[in-house]
């Protein structure tokens, strides 16, 4: 892996969050390559014999039954026949989790507000067995092309695709469940792309946080009473995670955070104090995945119910 | 603009899929058919979701629907990726089973001789379904006279045009 770039300001920030000793472990983990992973597409079968036949060693994850780490050094797996026809999907383990946390039922009407490139929408469709209805939305028309291709390849038939600005999204519908995997500063991606933090700045983090606050507020307003919202990002900045949730809780007294249970996954609780600010203690129920603790991509997930 | 496909065309397409490939008509019972230009897509439906889908169609909010089955319904041009929706066992005729090498050639857009296929299921000229390892990998155009199979892939079709 080429040399990983960690901005000084980024390092100072995580030293203050994690302390000197633990932050060193975090920085070291940022410099190690992420183990590739995949998830079988249950809409097309669950047979993993192809990997064995091709001499590719895969190892089932402890916390997701259909997800595997790719243990062999292989290239071109993304261009195999099996990938082309959607038998499996190459995807980071962490980014598979929000769909399972949302746990849609076959009768649900779901909104995936920022859906492109469609990997999470694909998992939602699998959990729903291609039943119910998913509205997969993205503001970017070019990214919608990728989304459409992904869903077609995976054989997803329960999805309607829309192209609206998530902050203003309105179809005149209320949803049983909403997935908001928000655009973020992507700090968790550093193990995949060595220079991913080159454009990182506190200003960018603040800008993303502002957008995320608009998106989470809009998402919550689109939920039916009793509905569930899962908010996730592939970043570790509390400004883009716990503070966004705290903002929602302050503005909506009927927003309640629910516990998340993923047996076998090593994770931390949500942070409730940051930069001398005290956040709602309920945010402890969110989960924070640190790469130095779980050896997967850094991630944040929070499950919120509308009462 | 996307709209619901009229009943007559829907029946015509289902009859085609039944007569050409032997796909049971009942397979489509729980699907709505939509049309946008010449492209026909299908989407799973229940009584509850049908109302929502119709409402979205009426308001013209939609950018894409379910899975595309025909890129051009007028000449029954199937969507290769869309046909991956079916199970290989549901195809009764006009299908061919490839080896891994042939399947790789298929995705490269190379013509394949039907004589080299692992298994042939009563082929007649026109669109056929290609299978590898009990999975549908796409569709192709078969010419009975030359016995050649031409992959129906967008980049191949663009080159032909």
Contacts between the chains, C-beta under 8 A, distances in Angstrom:
chain1	res1	chain2	res2	distance
A	44	B	84	7.4
A	44	B	135	6.9
A	45	B	135	7.6
A	50	B	133	7.6
A	81	B	100	7.0
A	81	B	103	5.0
A	81	B	104	6.6
A	81	B	107	6.6
A	81	B	132	6.1
A	81	B	133	8.0
A	81	B	137	6.4
A	84	B	107	5.9
A	84	B	137	7.4
A	85	B	84	5.6
A	85	B	135	5.8
A	85	B	136	7.4
A	85	B	137	5.2
A	85	B	138	7.7
A	86	B	84	6.4
A	87	B	135	6.8
A	107	B	46	7.4
A	107	B	48	7.2
A	109	B	48	7.8
A	109	B	49	7.0
A	109	B	52	6.5
A	130	B	44	5.4
A	131	B	44	6.0
A	131	B	46	7.0
A	132	B	46	7.6
A	132	B	49	6.7
A	133	B	44	8.0
A	133	B	49	4.2
A	133	B	52	6.1
A	133	B	53	7.2
A	144	B	63	6.1
A	144	B	64	7.3
A	148	B	64	5.2
A	149	B	81	7.7
A	151	B	67	7.2
A	152	B	67	5.7
A	152	B	68	6.6
A	152	B	79	7.5
A	152	B	81	4.4
A	152	B	82	6.2
A	152	B	84	7.9
A	153	B	81	5.7
A	153	B	84	7.3
A	155	B	67	6.9
A	155	B	84	5.4
A	155	B	85	5.1
A	156	B	66	7.8
A	156	B	67	6.7
A	157	B	31	7.1
A	157	B	42	6.4
A	157	B	43	5.9
A	157	B	44	4.8
A	157	B	66	4.7
A	157	B	67	5.0
A	157	B	85	6.5
A	158	B	43	6.8
A	158	B	44	4.4
A	158	B	49	7.9
A	158	B	66	7.2
A	159	B	43	7.5
A	159	B	64	7.9
A	159	B	65	8.0
A	159	B	66	6.5
A	160	B	43	7.1
A	160	B	53	6.7
A	160	B	56	6.0
A	160	B	62	5.6
A	160	B	64	7.3
A	160	B	65	5.9
A	160	B	66	7.7
A	161	B	62	6.9
A	161	B	63	4.6
A	161	B	64	3.4
A	161	B	65	7.3
A	162	B	56	7.9
A	162	B	61	5.7
A	162	B	62	6.2
A	162	B	63	5.6
A	163	B	63	4.6
A	164	B	61	7.8
A	171	B	56	6.4
A	171	B	59	7.4
A	171	B	61	5.5
A	172	B	55	7.3
A	172	B	59	7.3
A	173	B	52	6.5
A	173	B	55	7.8
